[in-house]
Amino acid sequence: MLLDGINHVAVLTADTDRLTRFYREMFDATLDGEMREDGLRLTLIKVGATAELNVFEITGNDQAERQVPMFGRGRLDHLGLQAASLDAFDRVRDRLVAAGASDGFVTDFGHVLSLFFRDPDGLEGEVCIPNPDAEPGVLNPPGTPSRRYHPA
């Protein structure tokens, strides 16, 4: 394979400080740089070893306010983040629930566990971790509860 993951995802916001604070508090993300120029603010938020959010705040741009249901959002539907470990996944889940950004439901997709959240701008995000309980070759549909987090 010639690639080693995602370098960055560019997102628009109406409030860079609020968005930066959210990713810092929920994911221990770090600020990796900032540039301001004539109605444009670009902030780099490091969300992994080689991945960052390039956050653009542009005076007069209202795109950050537009959010529609899943699969109706255009070419980029949602942001998927990889948890560093199962323990990190659990800590992020607790933080997101406490902040009211997630209901805490963990989906068992078979090979991965998935937790959805909404950031302060309404962008839907997902935190994933390899499923330690996965059965090889088994894939589950959306909405399948993880037995690890939702025992029957």
C-alpha positions in Angstrom: 0.0 0.0 0.0 1.3 3.4 -0.9 -0.6 5.4 1.8 -0.3 5.4 5.5 -3.7 6.8 6.5 -5.4 10.2 6.4 -3.3 13.4 6.7 -6.1 15.9 7.4 -9.8 16.6 6.9 -10.8 20.2 6.2 -13.9 21.5 8.1 -15.7 24.8 8.3 -16.7 26.4 11.6 -18.4 29.5 12.8 -16.5 29.3 16.1 -12.9 28.0 16.0 -12.3 28.5 19.8 -15.4 26.4 20.7 -14.5 23.7 18.2 -10.9 23.5 19.3 -12.0 23.3 23.0 -14.3 20.4 22.2 -11.7 18.3 20.4 -9.1 19.1 23.2 -11.5 18.1 26.0 -13.0 15.1 24.3 -10.0 13.6 22.6 -6.9 15.2 24.1 -6.3 16.7 20.7 -3.6 19.4 20.4 -3.3 22.7 18.6 -0.7 22.3 15.8 -0.7 25.8 14.4 -2.8 28.8 13.3 -2.9 31.4 10.6 -5.1 34.5 10.3 -5.4 36.6 7.1 -8.2 38.9 5.9 -11.3 37.3 7.2 -9.8 33.8 7.2 -8.6 31.8 10.3 -7.0 28.4 9.7 -6.4 26.3 12.8 -4.7 22.9 12.7 -5.9 20.5 15.4 -3.8 17.3 15.7 -6.2 14.3 16.3 -3.6 11.5 15.8 0.0 10.8 15.1 -0.4 11.8 11.4 -3.9 13.1 11.3 -5.3 16.6 11.8 -8.4 18.7 11.3 -7.8 21.8 9.2 -10.4 24.1 10.7 -11.4 27.1 8.6 -13.4 30.0 10.0 -14.2 32.4 7.2 -16.0 35.7 7.8 -19.5 35.6 6.2 -19.4 31.9 5.3 -22.5 30.1 6.7 -21.7 26.5 5.6 -20.9 25.4 9.1 -24.6 25.9 10.0 -25.8 23.5 7.3 -26.3 19.9 8.4 -28.6 17.3 7.0 -29.2 13.6 7.7 -26.6 10.9 7.1 -26.0 10.2 3.4 -27.6 13.5 2.4 -24.5 15.6 3.2 -22.7 15.5 0.0 -19.4 13.8 -0.8 -18.0 13.9 2.7 -20.6 12.5 5.1 -19.0 12.2 8.5 -15.6 12.1 10.3 -14.3 8.8 11.5 -11.6 8.8 14.2 -9.5 5.9 15.4 -9.2 5.4 19.2 -5.7 4.6 20.3 -6.8 1.7 22.5 -9.9 0.1 24.0 -9.2 2.1 27.2 -9.0 5.3 25.2 -12.3 4.4 23.5 -13.9 4.0 26.9 -12.6 7.3 28.2 -13.7 9.2 25.0 -17.1 7.5 25.3 -17.5 8.7 28.9 -16.4 12.3 28.0 -18.7 12.5 25.0 -21.7 11.2 27.0 -20.9 13.6 29.9 -20.8 16.5 27.4 -24.1 15.6 25.8 -22.4 15.0 22.4 -23.3 11.2 22.3 -25.9 8.9 23.7 -23.1 6.3 24.3 -24.6 3.6 22.0 -21.8 1.4 20.7 -22.4 -0.4 17.4 -20.8 -3.8 16.8 -20.1 -3.7 13.0 -18.2 -7.0 13.4 -14.6 -6.0 12.8 -14.9 -2.6 14.6 -16.8 -1.1 17.5 -18.3 2.4 16.7 -19.5 5.3 18.7 -21.2 8.3 17.0 -21.1 11.9 18.3 -21.9 15.4 17.1 -19.3 18.2 17.5 -20.4 21.7 18.5 -21.0 22.6 14.8 -23.2 19.6 14.3 -20.7 17.7 12.3 -21.3 14.0 12.9 -18.2 12.0 14.0 -17.5 8.4 14.8 -14.9 6.9 17.1 -13.8 3.4 16.1 -11.7 0.7 17.6 -11.0 -2.8 16.4 -13.5 -5.1 18.0 -11.8 -7.4 20.5 -14.8 -9.7 20.3 -14.9 -9.9 16.5 -15.6 -13.2 14.7 -13.6 -13.4 11.5 -15.7 -12.7 8.4 -18.8 -11.5 10.4 -20.1 -8.1 9.5 -23.1 -6.6 11.3 -25.5 -3.9 10.1 -25.8 -0.4 11.6 -27.6 -0.4 14.9 -26.3 -3.8 16.1 -25.6 -3.3 19.8 -22.2 -4.3 21.1 -22.6 -7.0 23.8 -19.5 -5.6 25.5 -21.4 -2.2 26.1 -25.1 -3.3 25.9 -25.4 -6.8 27.5 -28.6 -8.6 26.8 
